[in-house]
Amino acid sequence: MRSPRFLLGLACALGFHFSAAANPLALAPADFAAPPSTFYVVGPSGEYVTQGREYRATSADGFEFIPTDNGPLGIFVAIDNLHTEKDPAKQQSYYLAVGAPYHQLLKPGVYLSAYRFPTAPSQAQLDVTVYDRGNNADHGYFSMLAITHDAAGNLVSRAVDFTLTGDVGGRIFGQLRYHSTIPTVTTLR
């Protein structure tokens, strides 16, 4: 079991740098109108991570999107409602990591042959957890639709679609929109 907060700590220990400035919701004045953030993931019945269910988390519904940015190489995002939802039965947490192959820039494009971070540094990186359920042998692909940094190099927005196959049964399909105006499309899998 890997919790998003544990994975964020691991990401920092591996050299990824968290920048509070990369989270405009945490630092912005009240009149800052960033587009809402959304995380969506679904998998077939019998698949371990999603357990055949569809999950959606949005900043408009009280979910916090906590980015960890490794500059141009990759991004990690923990998503949870642990601070806004006091009922443990309704608390949810998710985690997504995507990265370019070692020493390459993460930029818009399609990344085929992506593997769980950091098992294959020469390949693109992809990992996802739902409620602390993750796979040990992720592989798949992702499309980085957009990624934006400010003048200081802080991550401002991103949009990514991903598909991965894990340890047990079937493909997981998902999308992350972090302060992005690119809509999610939940009918394509």
C-alpha positions in Angstrom: 0.0 0.0 0.0 1.3 3.4 -1.0 -0.3 6.5 0.3 -0.1 9.7 -1.8 1.6 11.6 1.0 4.2 8.8 1.3 4.8 8.9 -2.4 5.2 12.6 -2.3 7.9 12.1 0.4 9.5 9.5 -1.8 9.4 11.8 -4.8 11.2 14.5 -2.7 13.8 12.0 -1.5 14.5 11.0 -5.1 15.3 14.6 -6.0 11.9 16.0 -7.1 11.4 19.4 -5.6 8.1 20.6 -4.2 7.4 24.3 -4.8 4.5 25.9 -3.0 4.4 28.4 -5.8 3.4 25.6 -8.1 0.0 25.4 -6.4 -1.8 28.7 -7.3 -4.8 27.7 -5.1 -2.6 27.7 -2.0 -1.0 31.1 -2.7 -3.3 33.1 -4.9 -5.3 36.1 -3.8 -9.0 35.5 -3.4 -9.8 37.0 -6.8 -7.5 34.6 -8.7 -9.7 32.5 -11.0 -7.6 29.5 -11.9 -9.5 26.8 -13.9 -10.7 24.0 -11.6 -8.6 20.8 -11.4 -10.0 17.4 -12.1 -8.8 13.8 -11.8 -10.7 11.0 -13.4 -9.8 7.3 -13.4 -11.8 4.1 -14.4 -10.9 0.4 -14.8 -12.7 -2.8 -15.6 -14.2 -5.3 -13.1 -11.5 -7.4 -11.6 -8.8 -4.8 -11.9 -7.1 -4.2 -8.6 -6.5 -0.4 -8.4 -9.9 0.8 -9.5 -11.8 -2.4 -8.6 -14.1 -1.8 -11.6 -15.3 1.6 -10.4 -15.1 5.1 -11.8 -13.6 7.8 -9.7 -13.7 11.6 -10.1 -12.2 14.3 -7.9 -12.4 18.0 -8.5 -11.1 21.1 -6.7 -14.7 22.4 -6.9 -15.7 19.5 -4.6 -13.1 20.2 -2.0 -10.2 18.1 -3.3 -6.7 19.4 -2.8 -4.3 18.9 -5.7 -0.8 18.9 -4.4 1.8 19.0 -7.1 5.5 18.1 -6.8 7.4 19.3 -9.8 10.8 17.9 -11.0 11.2 20.8 -13.3 11.1 19.7 -16.9 11.6 16.0 -16.2 8.3 14.9 -14.5 5.4 15.7 -12.3 3.8 14.0 -9.3 0.3 15.0 -8.0 -1.4 13.8 -4.8 -5.1 14.4 -4.8 -7.2 14.1 -1.6 -10.1 15.5 0.4 -8.5 14.6 3.8 -8.6 18.2 5.0 -12.1 19.1 3.9 -13.9 15.7 4.6 -14.1 14.8 8.3 -16.0 11.6 7.8 -13.3 8.8 7.3 -15.8 6.8 5.2 -15.9 9.6 2.6 -12.2 10.5 2.5 -10.5 9.8 -0.8 -6.9 9.9 -2.0 -5.3 9.5 -5.4 -1.8 9.8 -6.8 -0.4 10.2 -10.3 3.2 10.3 -11.5 4.3 10.9 -15.1 7.7 11.6 -16.3 9.9 11.7 -19.4 12.7 9.2 -19.9 15.8 10.0 -17.9 17.5 13.3 -18.9 14.8 14.2 -21.3 12.3 17.1 -21.0 8.7 16.4 -20.2 6.8 18.3 -22.9 3.5 17.9 -24.8 3.4 14.7 -26.8 2.7 11.0 -26.6 4.9 8.8 -24.3 4.7 5.1 -25.3 6.2 2.3 -23.3 5.9 4.1 -19.9 6.7 2.1 -16.8 6.3 2.5 -13.0 8.6 5.1 -11.6 11.6 4.5 -11.0 11.9 0.9 -12.3 13.0 1.8 -15.9 14.7 5.3 -16.0 15.4 5.0 -19.7 11.6 4.8 -20.3 8.8 7.2 -19.7 7.4 7.0 -16.2 3.8 6.4 -15.2 2.2 5.4 -11.9 -1.3 5.8 -10.3 -2.9 4.8 -7.0 -6.5 4.9 -5.9 -7.2 4.8 -2.1 -3.6 3.5 -1.5 -4.1 0.7 -4.0 -1.3 0.6 -6.6 0.3 -1.9 -8.9 3.9 -3.2 -8.7 4.2 -3.7 -12.4 2.6 -0.7 -14.2 3.2 -0.2 -17.9 1.2 1.8 -20.4 1.3 5.1 -22.2 0.3 8.7 -21.6 -0.4 11.9 -23.7 0.9 15.1 -22.2 -1.6 17.4 -23.8 -0.3 20.6 -22.2 2.2 21.7 -19.6 2.8 25.3 -18.5 5.4 26.9 -16.3 5.7 30.5 -15.1 8.7 32.7 -15.6 10.3 31.3 -12.5 9.9 27.7 -13.7 7.1 26.8 -11.4 4.4 24.4 -12.7 1.2 26.4 -13.4 -1.0 23.9 -15.3 -1.0 20.6 -17.1 -3.3 18.2 -18.9 -2.5 14.5 -19.3 -4.4 11.4 -20.4 -3.1 8.0 -19.5 -3.7 4.3 -19.9 -1.9 1.6 -18.0 -2.0 -2.1 -17.3 -1.1 -3.3 -13.9 -0.6 -6.6 -12.0 -4.1 -7.9 -12.3 -6.8 -7.7 -14.9 -7.3 -5.0 -17.5 -6.4 -1.5 -18.4 -6.9 1.7 -16.3 -7.9 4.8 -18.2 -7.6 8.2 -16.6 -7.1 12.0 -17.0 -5.7 14.8 -15.0 -6.4 18.4 -15.5 -4.5 20.7 -13.2 -5.7 24.3 -13.7 -6.2 23.4 -17.4 -9.1 24.5 -19.6 -8.8 21.3 -21.7 -11.9 19.3 -20.8 -12.0 15.7 -19.6 -13.5 13.1 -21.9 -14.9 10.2 -19.9 -16.6 8.4 -22.8 -13.4 7.3 -24.6 -11.5 4.4 -23.1 
